[in-house]
């Protein structure tokens, strides 16, 4: 992805949960001041979730919990955002009240987490602050927390997408259009109910439909133009990948939202890892992947390699019921195609228009 995401000033202590506990205790006074009362249960939930999934090669005593490259202000921001996402929707409506729950450090941390940087211009920083609060108020992705995996997914969906897509996501639109280098999700708790991958002209759309053990369903829609396929293709050389990434970065710097960023397999995997936070409990039981691509051999081969890489990634590698369906279409600038997925009758895929 083009946007830089520096998380500097590493924390070297491994006692982060104690620091987090101290911070959450101080939050109690602010909650009472803003009329949100005693929320001990929610605060305890936030503490429990902070450790995340413990890898098998760690013991509970060794596991540092939150990755050490997050600064203390970012850890506090993630905890506070996670707490706010657990509040009932009616208590998240007033942006001014939500803003009072943050001190300046924590808002700085929250902006860094969702934007990847801190705008220097005060007006842009205020706008970024409003974006953070709007995201927490609407929770359009349906996340129950903003810890590491869901934080990365939110960053990818809000900063990696073209402006029209991220505006639709941020506003909680029921239909979201996914354009070049873009990505969208449908989860059991998301505002989005239909993803439209468009327009498909010399470009490739991929839709993943996932079923989970508890009966939950989710869908991810992504859109690769021809340069993006090279950048995301696991078989592409590092030299080719760097060349296309650098070229797109230069175009993005010059043309802003007219040119999208870069989308990688890692971005899609980040979204896959975040799905349990949005109601996809239990392991995935089946995955259907649909590719819509023009009749160009190199594009078809790259798209299939990307899909295989996704199926071999840790969120999906244990799924036995996985399939890849390929749809080819004639390229026509006069009549651009699109594909979409909807939850109107369960999550279903609809082919090229």
C-alpha positions as CSV (number, residue, x, y, z in Angstrom):
1,X,0.0,0.0,0.0
2,X,1.4,3.4,-0.9
3,X,0.6,5.3,2.3
4,X,3.4,5.2,4.8
5,X,2.6,3.8,8.2
6,X,5.4,4.7,10.6
7,X,4.9,3.5,14.2
8,X,8.0,4.9,15.8
9,X,9.2,5.1,19.4
10,X,9.1,1.4,20.2
11,X,8.0,0.3,23.6
12,X,10.7,-2.1,25.0
13,X,8.8,-3.1,28.1
14,X,6.9,-6.4,28.2
15,X,4.6,-5.3,31.0
16,X,2.2,-3.6,28.6
17,X,-1.0,-5.1,30.1
18,X,-0.1,-3.5,33.5
19,X,0.3,-0.1,31.8
20,X,-3.0,-0.7,29.9
21,X,-4.7,-1.6,33.2
22,X,-3.5,1.6,34.8
23,X,-4.8,3.6,31.9
24,X,-8.2,1.9,31.9
25,X,-8.6,2.7,35.6
26,X,-8.1,6.4,34.9
27,X,-10.7,6.2,32.2
28,X,-13.4,5.5,34.8
29,X,-13.5,9.1,36.0
30,X,-13.9,10.4,32.4
31,X,-16.8,8.0,31.8
32,X,-18.6,9.1,34.9
33,X,-18.0,12.8,34.0
34,X,-19.6,12.2,30.5
35,X,-22.6,10.3,32.0
36,X,-21.5,6.9,30.8
37,X,-21.5,5.5,34.4
38,X,-19.7,2.4,35.7
39,X,-18.5,0.2,32.9
40,X,-16.3,-2.2,34.8
41,X,-17.4,-5.2,32.7
42,X,-16.5,-3.5,29.4
43,X,-13.2,-2.4,30.8
44,X,-12.4,-6.0,31.8
45,X,-13.4,-7.2,28.3
46,X,-10.9,-4.7,26.8
47,X,-8.2,-6.0,29.1
48,X,-8.9,-9.6,28.2
49,X,-8.8,-9.0,24.5
50,X,-5.6,-7.0,24.6
51,X,-3.4,-10.1,24.7
52,X,-4.7,-11.3,21.4
53,X,-4.3,-14.8,20.1
54,X,-1.2,-16.3,21.7
55,X,1.1,-18.1,19.2
56,X,1.9,-21.7,20.0
57,X,5.6,-21.1,20.4
58,X,4.9,-18.6,23.4
59,X,3.9,-19.4,26.9
60,X,1.3,-17.2,28.5
61,X,4.1,-15.7,30.8
62,X,6.4,-15.0,27.8
63,X,3.8,-13.5,25.4
64,X,4.1,-9.7,25.4
65,X,0.5,-9.3,24.2
66,X,0.5,-6.2,22.2
67,X,3.3,-6.0,19.5
68,X,6.1,-3.9,20.9
69,X,6.3,-1.6,18.0
70,X,3.2,0.2,19.2
71,X,3.9,3.2,21.3
72,X,2.2,3.7,24.7
73,X,0.0,6.4,23.3
74,X,-1.1,4.0,20.5
75,X,-1.8,1.2,22.9
76,X,-4.0,3.6,25.0
77,X,-5.7,4.7,21.8
78,X,-6.4,1.1,20.7
79,X,-7.8,0.3,24.1
80,X,-10.0,3.4,24.2
81,X,-11.2,2.8,20.6
82,X,-12.0,-0.8,21.5
83,X,-13.9,0.3,24.6
84,X,-16.0,2.8,22.6
85,X,-16.8,0.2,19.9
86,X,-18.3,-1.9,22.7
87,X,-20.7,0.8,23.8
88,X,-24.3,0.6,22.6
89,X,-24.9,2.6,19.3
90,X,-27.1,5.2,21.0
91,X,-24.2,6.1,23.3
92,X,-21.8,6.5,20.4
93,X,-23.9,9.0,18.5
94,X,-22.5,12.3,19.9
95,X,-19.1,12.9,18.5
96,X,-18.4,15.7,21.0
97,X,-18.9,13.4,23.9
98,X,-16.7,10.7,22.3
99,X,-14.0,13.3,21.8
100,X,-14.0,14.2,25.5
101,X,-13.0,10.6,26.3
102,X,-9.6,11.2,24.6
103,X,-6.8,13.3,25.8
104,X,-4.5,14.9,23.2
105,X,-1.9,12.0,23.4
106,X,-4.6,9.3,22.8
107,X,-6.2,11.2,19.9
108,X,-2.8,11.6,18.4
109,X,-2.3,7.8,18.8
110,X,-5.7,7.1,17.3
111,X,-5.0,9.3,14.2
112,X,-1.7,7.5,13.7
113,X,-3.4,4.1,13.9
114,X,-6.1,4.8,11.3
115,X,-4.1,7.2,9.1
116,X,-0.6,5.9,9.4
117,X,0.8,9.4,10.1
118,X,-0.1,12.6,11.9
119,X,-1.0,15.5,9.6
120,X,1.1,18.6,10.3
121,X,-1.5,21.1,9.3
122,X,-3.8,21.8,12.3
123,X,-6.9,21.9,10.1
124,X,-6.1,18.5,8.5
125,X,-5.4,17.1,12.0
126,X,-8.8,18.3,13.1
127,X,-10.4,16.7,10.1
128,X,-8.5,13.4,10.8
129,X,-9.8,13.6,14.4
130,X,-13.3,13.9,13.1
131,X,-12.8,10.9,10.8
132,X,-11.6,8.8,13.8
133,X,-14.6,9.8,15.9
134,X,-17.0,9.2,12.9
135,X,-15.5,5.7,12.4
136,X,-16.0,4.9,16.1
137,X,-19.5,6.4,16.2
138,X,-20.8,4.4,13.1
139,X,-18.5,1.3,13.4
140,X,-19.3,0.6,9.7
141,X,-17.1,-2.5,9.6
142,X,-18.8,-4.1,12.6
143,X,-15.6,-4.6,14.7
144,X,-15.9,-5.4,18.4
145,X,-12.4,-4.1,19.0
146,X,-9.5,-2.2,17.4
147,X,-6.6,-4.4,18.4
148,X,-3.9,-5.4,16.0
149,X,-5.7,-7.4,13.3
150,X,-8.8,-5.2,13.2
151,X,-6.7,-2.1,13.4
152,X,-4.7,-3.2,10.3
153,X,-7.9,-4.0,8.5
154,X,-9.5,-0.7,9.3
155,X,-6.4,1.1,8.2
156,X,-6.4,-0.8,4.9
157,X,-10.1,-0.2,4.2
158,X,-10.1,3.5,5.2
159,X,-6.7,4.6,3.8
160,X,-6.0,2.2,1.0
161,X,-9.2,2.7,-0.9
162,X,-10.0,5.6,-3.3
163,X,-11.9,8.4,-1.7
164,X,-15.4,7.5,-3.0
165,X,-15.1,4.0,-1.5
166,X,-13.7,5.1,1.9
167,X,-16.4,7.8,2.1
168,X,-19.1,5.2,1.5
169,X,-17.6,2.9,4.1
170,X,-17.2,5.7,6.7
171,X,-20.8,6.8,6.2
172,X,-22.1,3.3,6.7
173,X,-23.5,2.9,3.2
174,X,-25.4,-0.4,2.6
175,X,-23.9,-0.6,-1.0
176,X,-20.2,0.0,-1.4
177,X,-18.4,0.4,-4.8
178,X,-14.9,-1.1,-5.0
179,X,-12.7,0.6,-7.6
180,X,-9.1,-0.1,-8.8
181,X,-6.7,-1.1,-6.0
182,X,-9.7,-1.1,-3.7
183,X,-11.2,-3.6,-1.2
184,X,-14.5,-3.9,0.7
185,X,-16.0,-6.3,3.1
186,X,-19.4,-7.7,4.2
187,X,-19.5,-9.1,7.7
188,X,-22.3,-10.2,10.0
189,X,-22.1,-6.9,11.8
190,X,-21.1,-4.5,9.0
191,X,-23.3,-1.7,7.5
192,X,-22.4,-2.9,4.0
193,X,-24.8,-5.4,2.5
194,X,-23.7,-5.3,-1.1
195,X,-20.2,-5.0,-2.7
196,X,-20.0,-3.8,-6.3
197,X,-16.6,-4.4,-7.9
198,X,-16.5,-1.9,-10.8
199,X,-15.8,-1.0,-13.6
200,X,-14.0,-4.0,-15.0
201,X,-12.1,-2.7,-18.0
202,X,-8.7,-4.2,-18.5
203,X,-8.9,-5.1,-14.8
204,X,-9.7,-8.1,-12.6
205,X,-12.2,-8.4,-9.8
206,X,-12.0,-11.1,-7.1
207,X,-14.7,-12.0,-4.6
208,X,-14.1,-14.3,-1.6
209,X,-17.2,-15.8,0.1
210,X,-16.5,-17.4,3.5
211,X,-18.6,-19.6,5.7
212,X,-17.8,-20.2,9.4
213,X,-18.4,-23.0,11.8
214,X,-21.0,-21.0,13.8
215,X,-23.0,-20.2,10.7
216,X,-21.6,-16.7,10.0
217,X,-20.8,-15.6,6.5
218,X,-18.5,-12.9,5.2
219,X,-17.4,-11.6,1.8
220,X,-14.4,-9.7,0.6
221,X,-14.3,-7.9,-2.8
222,X,-11.1,-6.6,-4.3
223,X,-10.2,-4.9,-7.6
224,X,-6.9,-5.2,-9.3
225,X,-5.9,-3.2,-12.4
226,X,-3.1,-4.7,-14.5
227,X,-0.3,-3.0,-12.5
228,X,-1.8,-4.1,-9.3
229,X,-1.8,-7.7,-10.5
230,X,2.0,-7.5,-10.9
231,X,2.4,-5.9,-7.4
232,X,0.2,-8.6,-5.7
233,X,1.3,-11.6,-7.8
234,X,3.4,-13.9,-5.6
235,X,5.4,-15.0,-8.7
236,X,6.4,-11.4,-9.7
237,X,10.0,-10.5,-9.2
238,X,11.0,-8.1,-6.5
239,X,12.3,-5.8,-9.2
240,X,9.0,-5.7,-11.1
241,X,7.1,-5.3,-7.9
242,X,9.3,-2.4,-6.8
243,X,9.1,-0.7,-10.2
244,X,5.3,-0.8,-10.4
245,X,4.9,0.3,-6.7
246,X,7.3,3.2,-7.2
247,X,5.5,4.2,-10.4
248,X,2.1,4.2,-8.7
249,X,3.5,6.1,-5.7
250,X,4.7,8.9,-8.0
251,X,1.4,9.0,-9.8
252,X,-0.5,9.1,-6.5
253,X,1.7,11.9,-5.2
254,X,1.0,13.9,-8.4
255,X,-2.7,13.1,-8.9
256,X,-4.1,12.4,-5.5
257,X,-7.3,10.4,-5.5
258,X,-7.3,10.2,-9.3
259,X,-4.9,7.3,-8.9
260,X,-5.4,4.6,-6.3
261,X,-2.7,3.2,-4.0
262,X,-1.4,-0.3,-4.1
263,X,-3.2,-3.5,-2.9
264,X,-1.2,-6.6,-1.8
265,X,-2.0,-10.1,-0.6
266,X,-1.0,-9.0,2.9
267,X,-3.7,-6.3,2.9
268,X,-6.4,-9.0,2.1
269,X,-4.9,-11.3,4.7
270,X,-5.1,-8.5,7.3
271,X,-8.9,-8.2,6.5
272,X,-9.3,-12.0,6.8
273,X,-7.6,-12.1,10.2
274,X,-9.9,-9.3,11.4
275,X,-13.2,-11.1,10.6
276,X,-13.5,-12.8,14.0
277,X,-13.8,-9.3,15.5
278,X,-16.8,-8.7,13.2
279,X,-18.9,-11.7,14.2
280,X,-17.2,-14.5,12.3
281,X,-16.6,-16.8,15.2
282,X,-15.1,-20.2,14.9
283,X,-12.8,-21.5,12.1
284,X,-13.9,-21.0,8.5
285,X,-15.4,-24.2,7.0
286,X,-15.6,-23.3,3.3
287,X,-14.3,-20.6,1.0
288,X,-15.5,-19.8,-2.5
289,X,-13.3,-17.5,-4.6
290,X,-14.7,-16.0,-7.8
291,X,-12.4,-14.4,-10.3
292,X,-13.7,-12.1,-13.1
293,X,-10.9,-11.3,-15.6
294,X,-10.5,-10.3,-19.2
295,X,-9.3,-12.9,-21.6
296,X,-5.6,-12.1,-21.1
297,X,-3.5,-15.1,-20.2
298,X,-1.0,-13.1,-18.0
299,X,-3.9,-11.5,-16.0
300,X,-5.7,-14.8,-15.5
301,X,-2.5,-16.6,-14.4
302,X,-1.6,-13.8,-11.9
303,X,-5.2,-13.7,-10.5
304,X,-5.1,-17.4,-9.9
305,X,-1.7,-17.3,-8.2
306,X,-3.0,-14.5,-5.9
307,X,-6.1,-16.7,-5.0
308,X,-3.9,-19.7,-4.3
309,X,-1.7,-17.6,-2.0
310,X,-4.7,-16.5,-0.1
311,X,-5.9,-20.1,0.4
312,X,-2.4,-21.0,1.7
313,X,-2.4,-18.1,4.2
314,X,-2.8,-18.8,7.9
315,X,-6.5,-17.7,8.1
316,X,-7.5,-20.1,5.3
317,X,-4.9,-22.8,5.1
318,X,-7.0,-25.3,7.2
319,X,-10.1,-25.0,5.2
320,X,-10.9,-28.2,3.3
321,X,-13.9,-26.9,1.3
322,X,-12.3,-24.3,-1.0
323,X,-12.9,-23.6,-4.6
324,X,-11.9,-21.1,-7.3
325,X,-14.3,-20.2,-10.1
326,X,-13.0,-18.2,-13.1
327,X,-15.2,-16.0,-15.2
328,X,-13.8,-14.5,-18.4
329,X,-15.2,-11.4,-20.1
330,X,-14.7,-9.4,-23.3
331,X,-13.0,-6.1,-22.6
332,X,-15.0,-3.1,-23.7
333,X,-14.6,0.5,-22.7
334,X,-18.0,1.4,-24.1
335,X,-19.8,-1.1,-21.8
336,X,-17.7,-1.7,-18.7
337,X,-18.7,-4.7,-16.6
338,X,-19.0,-5.3,-12.9
339,X,-19.5,-8.1,-10.4
340,X,-21.2,-7.9,-7.1
341,X,-22.0,-9.9,-3.9
342,X,-25.0,-9.4,-1.8
343,X,-26.5,-10.7,1.5
344,X,-30.1,-10.3,0.4
345,X,-30.6,-14.1,0.2
346,X,-27.6,-15.1,2.3
347,X,-24.3,-14.1,0.8
348,X,-24.5,-14.9,-2.9
349,X,-22.2,-14.1,-5.8
350,X,-23.6,-12.7,-9.0
351,X,-21.6,-13.0,-12.1
352,X,-20.6,-10.3,-14.7
353,X,-23.4,-8.0,-15.4
